């Protein structure tokens, strides 16, 4: 897991906890993010228990997480690295 994926996992888990959405902890332990650099772009696959989509649609977890300053700064750093790598 790289820095960007680890941060996204952390932020998702924190937001779920902050919103009081923890019941058994199964959803929290299932949070996984995979990073794929495809053709000069960044693709993040977020894998979580299937019922997350219902909670996310009601509580805007991913929207809130990806709107944070911490996330946006980390994403900008990753994009800068990708550009440097691509341009040599």
N, C-alpha and C positions, 0 to 999 in steps of 0.2 A: 504494500500500500504506500503510495507516495504522499507527500505533504498535502496536496490538494484534496485527494480522496479522503485522507484521514480527517482533515478539517471538515469536510462536508458531512461525514459520519458523525463527528462530534457535535456539529451544529444542529443536525436533525434530531439527535438524541436529546440534546439540551432543550430544544423547542418542544418536543413531545412531553418531556418532564415538566417544563414550565407551564404548559397548558393543562397539566393534570390528566394526561391521557394514558397513563401507565396503569395497567390492570395486573396482568400476570408477569409482565416483563418479556414475553415472547416476541413482541414486535421490536422492542429495543434491541434484543440480542440478535435479531435477524437483519438489522440494517447493514447493508454492504454497498459499496460504491466501486465501480470499475472504470478506469480511465483508458480510453483508446485514442491514440493520435492517428487519425486517418486522413491521408492526403492533406496535411497541413491544417487540420482542424482538430478541435478537442471535443470528444464525445464522452459524456459521463452517463454510465448506466447505473441507476439507483435501483437496488433490489431490496425489497422489504416485504413482509407478510402481505398477502393479497388484500386484507381488509384495510391496509393503510390508505388505499385510494379513497375510501369512503371518509376516513378521518381527514385526509388532506383536502378533500372537496369542501368539507365543513369548516375546518380550522386553518386552512391556507398555510400549512406547515412549510412546504417547499417554497412558496412565494415569500414567506416571511424570512426564511433562512437565506435565500438567494438575494434578498434585498439588504442584507446587513453589510456594513462597511468592511468587516473582517473578511467576509466571503469575496466581496468585489475586489479588495486589494490582493487577496491570494490568487484570484482568477487572472487579474491583470499581470501578476508576476509570472504565472504559468504561460500566458499568451506571449509575453516578452521572451521567455525561454524558447518557446516554439519558433518564434520569428528568428531569433538568433541562430537556432539550430538549422532552420530552413535556409537562411541566407549565408550561413557559414561564417 
